[in-house]
């Protein structure tokens, strides 16, 4: 879920690699293989945030982003 007024690009690298564009003030639903992922999220004229996140099997997550 993107709670900002800028589009966000999210990169995930783990059991699979994905690049996901999340338009401003909207949300996306995706399916991922379970496991640990390195992520990086950025928007135009902002700093990139990165870290690690684990996603379990047959689980549903809500991940909120907001950039200034």
SULBELQUI-V488191 format. One record per backbone hydrogen bond with DSSP energy under -0.5 kcal/mol. NH is the residue of the N-H (numbers start at 1). CO is the residue of the C=O. Records with the same first field share a line. If there is no record, write none. Layout:
# SULBELQUI-V488191
NH=CO ; CO
This chain:
# SULBELQUI-V488191
2=26
3=1 ; 65
8=22
9=42
10=8 ; 20
11=40
12=18
13=38
14=16
18=12
20=10
22=8
23=21
25=4
26=23
35=55
37=53
38=13
39=51
40=11
41=49
42=9
44=7
46=43
49=41
51=39
53=37
55=35
59=56
64=62
65=1
